[in-house]
Amino acid sequence: MATTQNSPHERVKEIQRALSEAGLAGWLFYDFRKSDPLAYRILKLDQQSFASRRWFYYIPAEGEPVKIVHRIEHDKLDTLPGRRLIYMRWQQLQAYLREALNGPINEPGQKSVDGHDGETRARVAMQYSPNNDIPYVSRVDAGTIELVRSMNVSPVTSADLVQIFEAVWSSEQKSTHDAAADNIHRIILEAFAEIGRLIRSQEAVTEYDIQQFIMRRFEEEEMTSDGAPPIVAVNANSAMPHYIPSNFIHSPIKRGDFVLLDVWAKLKKQGAVYADQTWTGYVGESVPEEHERIFRIVSNARDAAVEFLREQVRAGKTIRGAEVDDVSRGVIERAGYGEQFTTRTGHSIGEEVHGNGANIDNLETPDARHIIPSTCFSIEPGIYQDNLFGVRSEIDVYVGDGEIEVTGQPIQTEVVPILKNNS
């Protein structure tokens, strides 16, 4: 996701400013047969174009970029500024890459000591993650990293740079999120009401029926989930975090069932971003204490993460995604359900429902990316008890300038009694 709708030339200038602020010598983009979709989006390249040969694009913090392309695809990077070097033999490719990278090595303030020999190397960002800690940005193969290292260059992760250009929202995008969040909140409540209506009428209703009800509502509100239908899960199915019913596999919804709805969608507009919410309900006039007890633990974990974020952002402190996960997870662990919290606390949200900014994660990955302004992510702790039921409470948090905002208000504060008279 782009921070602006600027041209590729303007994007390169933005990248150079970010490199200077980060104290990096440059950013080396590499692709082979669409191995790095991030490169295409960040550089504003045609993602549908044919690509069968390796190309490199090096943007130094200062100076002219260099594009290295194969002879039979020499026009591959023509939309980008910079000096073009055309190779045919692999020896030429390596020589040109060395030439491109050699320029910034002696630039002041952009060096690091790397290796046992103490040699000074330029620090160059690549779509690489040490130890594969952040697989979302780990797009460059180990052999290419070895090649770059052999050229007296120290590759460093581009993870924080990527989110500047992929996860930061414009004000227009924030508006599309707010509209989607309000729609989703309303549609979730309508779905619970539809379950109640059908149960009271003694009509058969299934998870798939309610999923399709939600999908129809998306169309009526001119929204899309890019072909991924929402989660509607009852009882033991709700204990599977990524269970999705289909026309072939689904369960009936009956009186006395626990129901989880996980709904994500965005407006059908260019550049629109997602909203993502999860609510739970019980098909009855009142909710059993055990369901309420588990929900209280989960919502406390959710609220603890929000309060930690609010305090840190207001204080102007740097926060990493893993830290927020620790806060939320700690609440559930202290309640004795740590092994039943089987997912990360949250994920980045953008033009894709799982975006490329910092995730709220210290479980699946130690996400050390900074949480930066104008980005959004979910907070969705859960307790998943196999063969019983699973509770998740998901909200979206937008980070502004010195403040955070929980969108899609009001958030859930108790399990919805679906058959209660006023439901």
C-alpha positions in Angstrom: 0.0 0.0 0.0 1.4 3.3 -1.0 1.7 6.3 1.2 0.8 8.5 -1.8 -0.3 8.2 -5.4 2.9 9.7 -6.6 4.8 8.6 -9.7 7.7 6.1 -9.6 10.2 9.0 -9.8 8.6 10.7 -6.8 8.6 7.3 -5.0 12.3 7.0 -5.4 12.8 10.4 -3.8 10.6 9.4 -0.9 12.7 6.2 -0.5 16.0 8.2 -0.6 14.7 10.4 2.2 13.7 7.4 4.3 17.2 5.9 3.7 18.9 9.0 4.9 16.8 9.1 8.0 17.6 5.4 8.7 21.3 5.9 8.1 21.4 3.3 5.4 23.6 3.4 2.3 20.8 2.2 0.0 18.0 -0.2 -0.7 18.6 -3.1 -3.1 15.5 -4.5 -4.8 15.8 -8.0 -6.4 13.3 -10.1 -8.3 13.2 -13.4 -10.1 9.9 -14.5 -11.7 7.8 -12.4 -9.3 9.6 -13.7 -6.2 9.2 -10.3 -4.5 5.7 -8.8 -4.8 6.7 -6.1 -2.3 9.2 -4.7 -4.8 6.5 -4.4 -7.5 4.2 -2.5 -5.2 6.7 -0.3 -3.5 8.4 0.7 -6.9 5.0 1.0 -8.6 5.8 -1.6 -11.2 3.1 -3.4 -13.3 2.4 -6.5 -11.2 0.8 -8.2 -14.2 3.8 -7.8 -16.5 5.8 -10.8 -17.7 9.1 -11.4 -15.9 11.3 -14.4 -16.5 14.8 -13.1 -15.8 16.6 -11.7 -12.7 16.7 -7.9 -12.2 18.1 -5.6 -9.6 17.3 -2.0 -8.8 19.6 -0.2 -6.4 18.5 3.1 -4.8 21.3 4.8 -3.0 20.6 7.3 -0.2 22.1 9.9 -2.5 22.7 9.9 -6.2 21.4 8.2 -9.2 19.7 4.7 -8.9 21.0 1.8 -11.0 18.8 -0.8 -12.8 20.3 -4.1 -13.9 18.2 -6.0 -16.4 18.6 -8.9 -18.8 19.2 -8.2 -22.5 15.9 -10.0 -23.5 13.9 -8.0 -21.0 15.9 -4.8 -21.2 12.8 -2.6 -20.8 11.7 -4.2 -17.6 12.5 -1.2 -15.4 12.0 1.6 -17.9 9.4 3.3 -15.8 12.0 3.8 -13.0 14.6 6.6 -13.0 18.3 5.7 -13.1 21.2 4.4 -15.2 20.4 1.1 -17.0 23.0 -1.7 -17.2 22.1 -4.6 -19.5 23.6 -8.0 -18.9 23.5 -11.2 -20.9 26.1 -13.4 -19.1 26.0 -14.1 -15.4 29.5 -12.7 -15.1 28.2 -9.4 -16.4 25.3 -9.5 -13.9 27.7 -9.9 -11.0 30.1 -7.3 -12.3 27.3 -4.7 -12.7 25.9 -5.5 -9.3 29.3 -5.0 -7.7 29.6 -1.7 -9.6 26.2 -0.5 -8.5 26.9 -1.3 -4.8 30.5 0.0 -4.8 29.4 3.7 -4.9 28.1 4.2 -1.4 30.6 2.1 0.4 32.7 5.2 1.4 29.8 7.5 2.2 30.2 8.9 5.7 27.7 7.9 8.4 26.4 4.9 6.6 29.0 2.2 7.6 29.0 -0.7 10.0 31.7 -3.2 11.1 30.7 -6.6 9.8 32.7 -9.8 9.9 35.5 -11.2 12.0 38.1 -9.2 10.0 36.6 -5.9 11.2 36.2 -4.6 7.7 33.9 -1.7 7.1 30.9 -2.5 5.0 28.0 -0.4 3.6 24.6 -1.2 5.1 22.1 -1.9 2.4 18.5 -2.8 3.0 17.0 -5.8 1.3 13.8 -7.8 1.6 15.6 -10.1 4.1 15.0 -11.0 7.7 17.7 -12.4 10.0 16.7 -15.9 11.2 13.5 -15.4 9.1 12.1 -13.6 12.1 9.6 -11.7 9.9 8.8 -14.0 7.0 6.4 -11.4 5.5 9.4 -9.4 4.2 11.8 -12.4 3.7 11.7 -12.5 -0.1 15.3 -12.7 -1.1 16.9 -16.2 -1.3 20.0 -17.1 0.8 22.2 -17.4 -2.3 21.5 -13.8 -3.4 22.2 -12.6 0.1 25.5 -14.5 0.0 26.3 -12.9 -3.3 25.7 -9.4 -2.0 27.8 -10.0 1.1 30.7 -11.1 -1.1 30.7 -7.6 -2.5 31.7 -5.9 0.7 28.1 -5.0 1.5 26.2 -5.9 4.7 22.5 -6.6 3.9 20.1 -5.5 6.6 16.4 -6.1 6.8 14.1 -3.7 5.0 11.2 -4.5 7.4 10.8 -1.1 8.9 11.3 0.6 5.5 8.7 -1.7 3.9 6.0 -0.7 6.3 6.6 3.0 5.6 5.6 2.4 2.0 3.2 -0.5 2.5 1.4 0.1 5.8 1.1 3.8 6.2 -2.4 5.1 5.3 -3.4 8.3 3.7 -6.3 10.3 5.2 -8.5 9.0 2.3 -7.6 5.4 3.2 -8.5 6.0 6.8 -11.9 7.3 5.7 -12.5 4.1 3.8 -11.5 2.0 6.8 -13.9 4.0 9.1 -16.8 3.4 6.6 -16.0 -0.3 6.3 -15.7 -0.7 10.1 -19.1 0.9 10.7 -20.7 -1.3 8.0 -19.1 -4.4 9.5 -20.3 -3.6 13.0 -23.8 -3.2 11.7 -23.7 -6.3 9.6 -22.5 -8.5 12.5 -25.4 -7.3 14.6 -27.8 -8.0 11.7 -26.4 -11.5 11.3 -27.1 -12.2 15.0 -30.6 -10.9 14.5 -31.1 -13.1 11.4 -30.1 -16.1 13.5 -32.6 -15.1 16.1 -35.4 -14.6 13.5 -34.9 -18.0 12.0 -34.6 -19.8 15.3 -37.8 -18.2 16.6 -39.6 -19.1 13.4 -38.3 -22.7 13.8 -36.6 -22.5 10.4 -33.4 -24.5 9.7 -30.3 -22.3 9.7 -26.6 -23.2 9.2 -23.2 -21.6 9.5 -23.2 -21.4 5.7 -26.6 -19.7 5.5 -25.4 -16.9 7.8 -22.1 -16.6 6.0 -24.0 -16.1 2.7 -26.3 -13.6 4.4 -23.2 -11.6 5.3 -21.8 -11.9 1.8 -25.0 -10.5 0.4 -24.9 -7.6 2.8 -21.3 -6.9 1.5 -22.7 -6.6 -2.0 -25.5 -4.3 -0.9 -23.0 -2.0 0.9 -20.6 -2.2 -2.1 -17.9 -4.0 -0.1 -15.6 -6.9 -0.9 -13.5 -9.4 1.0 -11.6 -10.3 -2.1 -13.2 -13.7 -2.4 -12.5 -14.8 1.2 -15.8 -15.4 3.0 -16.3 -14.6 6.7 -16.0 -17.1 9.5 -19.2 -18.3 11.0 -18.5 -21.0 13.6 -20.6 -22.7 16.2 -19.5 -24.6 19.3 -16.4 -26.8 18.7 -15.9 -25.2 15.3 -15.3 -21.8 17.0 -12.3 -23.4 18.7 -10.6 -23.6 15.3 -9.3 -20.1 14.6 -9.4 -20.4 10.8 -12.4 -22.6 10.4 -14.5 -21.4 7.5 -17.8 -23.1 6.5 -18.6 -23.9 2.9 -21.5 -25.2 1.0 -20.2 -28.7 1.6 -18.8 -28.5 5.1 -20.9 -26.7 7.7 -22.9 -27.2 10.9 -26.4 -26.3 11.8 -27.1 -23.4 14.3 -29.5 -24.4 17.0 -30.9 -23.1 20.3 -28.2 -23.3 22.9 -25.3 -23.0 20.5 -22.3 -20.7 20.9 -21.6 -18.6 17.7 -18.5 -16.8 16.6 -18.5 -14.3 13.7 -15.2 -13.1 12.2 -15.9 -10.6 9.5 -13.5 -8.6 7.3 -14.2 -6.4 4.3 -13.3 -3.2 2.5 -15.1 -0.7 0.2 -15.0 -1.4 -3.5 -12.8 1.6 -4.1 -9.3 2.1 -5.4 -6.9 2.1 -2.5 -9.5 1.2 0.1 -8.3 -0.6 3.2 -9.8 -3.3 5.3 -11.7 -3.5 8.6 -11.7 -6.7 10.6 -13.9 -7.5 13.6 -14.9 -10.6 15.6 -17.9 -10.9 17.9 -19.5 -13.9 19.7 -23.0 -14.7 20.6 -25.2 -17.4 22.3 -28.4 -18.7 20.9 -30.5 -18.2 24.0 -32.2 -15.6 26.1 -29.2 -15.5 28.5 -25.6 -16.5 28.3 -24.1 -19.4 30.4 -21.6 -18.3 33.0 -18.8 -20.3 31.5 -19.1 -18.5 28.2 -19.2 -15.2 29.9 -16.2 -16.1 32.1 -14.0 -17.0 29.2 -15.1 -13.9 27.3 -14.2 -11.7 30.3 -10.6 -13.1 30.3 -10.3 -12.5 26.5 -11.8 -9.0 26.6 -9.5 -8.1 29.5 -6.5 -9.2 27.4 -7.8 -7.1 24.5 -8.3 -4.1 26.7 -4.9 -4.4 28.4 -3.2 -4.3 25.0 -5.2 -1.2 24.1 -4.4 0.6 27.3 -0.7 -0.3 26.9 -0.7 1.1 23.4 -2.5 4.3 24.5 -0.1 5.0 27.3 3.0 4.4 25.2 1.8 6.4 22.2 0.8 9.3 24.3 4.2 9.3 26.0 5.9 9.3 22.6 7.7 6.0 23.3 8.8 3.5 20.7 6.8 0.3 20.7 7.4 -3.0 18.9 4.7 -5.4 17.9 6.1 -8.1 20.1 5.7 -6.0 23.2 2.0 -5.5 22.7 1.6 -9.3 22.2 3.4 -9.9 25.5 1.0 -7.6 27.3 -2.2 -9.2 25.9 -0.8 -12.8 26.2 0.2 -12.2 29.7 -3.4 -11.7 30.8 -4.5 -15.0 29.4 -1.4 -16.8 30.7 -2.1 -15.6 34.2 -5.6 -16.8 33.9 -4.3 -20.3 33.2 -5.1 -20.5 29.5 -1.8 -19.7 27.9 -1.7 -23.0 25.9 -5.2 -22.3 24.5 -4.1 -18.9 23.1 -2.8 -20.4 19.9 -2.5 -17.4 17.7 -0.7 -14.1 17.7 -2.5 -11.1 19.2 -3.0 -9.2 16.0 -2.0 -8.5 12.4 -1.3 -5.5 10.3 -4.2 -4.2 8.2 -4.0 -2.6 4.8 -5.3 -3.0 1.3 -5.0 -6.7 2.1 -6.6 -7.8 5.3 -3.3 -9.1 6.5 -1.0 -6.2 5.7 2.7 -5.7 5.6 3.2 -3.5 8.7 4.1 -4.6 12.2 2.1 -7.5 13.5 1.2 -7.8 17.2 3.2 -11.0 17.5 5.7 -12.6 19.8 4.4 -16.1 19.4 4.7 -17.1 15.8 7.4 -14.6 15.1 9.3 -12.1 17.3 8.1 -9.0 15.4 10.6 -6.3 16.3 9.1 -3.8 13.8 8.2 -0.4 15.3 4.6 0.6 15.4 4.5 3.8 13.5 1.9 6.5 13.0 -0.9 6.2 10.4 -0.9 2.4 10.5 -3.6 0.0 11.7 -3.6 -3.5 13.1 -6.0 -5.9 14.8 -6.0 -6.8 18.5 -7.7 -10.2 18.7 -6.8 -12.4 21.7 -8.6 -15.7 22.0 -9.0 -18.8 24.1 -9.6 -21.9 22.0 -10.7 -25.0 23.9 -10.6 -28.0 21.6 -13.9 -29.8 21.3 -15.7 -27.2 23.4 -15.8 -23.6 22.1 -13.4 -20.8 21.3 -13.8 -17.1 22.2 -12.1 -14.3 20.2 -12.7 -10.6 20.5 -11.3 -8.6 17.7 -11.0 -4.9 17.3 -8.9 -2.6 15.0 -6.5 0.0 16.4 -5.4 3.0 14.3 -2.3 4.8 15.5 -2.5 8.5 15.0 -0.1 11.4 16.0 0.3 10.9 19.7 -2.9 9.0 20.1 -4.6 5.7 19.1 -8.2 5.1 18.0 -10.2 1.9 18.3 -12.5 1.9 15.3 -15.8 0.3 14.7 -17.4 1.5 17.9 -19.0 0.3 20.1 -16.8 -2.7 20.7 -18.2 -5.9 22.3 -18.4 -5.9 26.1 -20.4 -9.2 26.7 -21.5 -12.2 24.7 -24.6 -11.4 22.7 -27.7 -13.2 24.0 -29.1 -13.8 20.5 -32.7 -14.7 21.6 -33.1 -12.0 24.2 -36.3 -10.0 23.5 -34.5 -6.8 22.5 -31.9 -8.5 20.3 
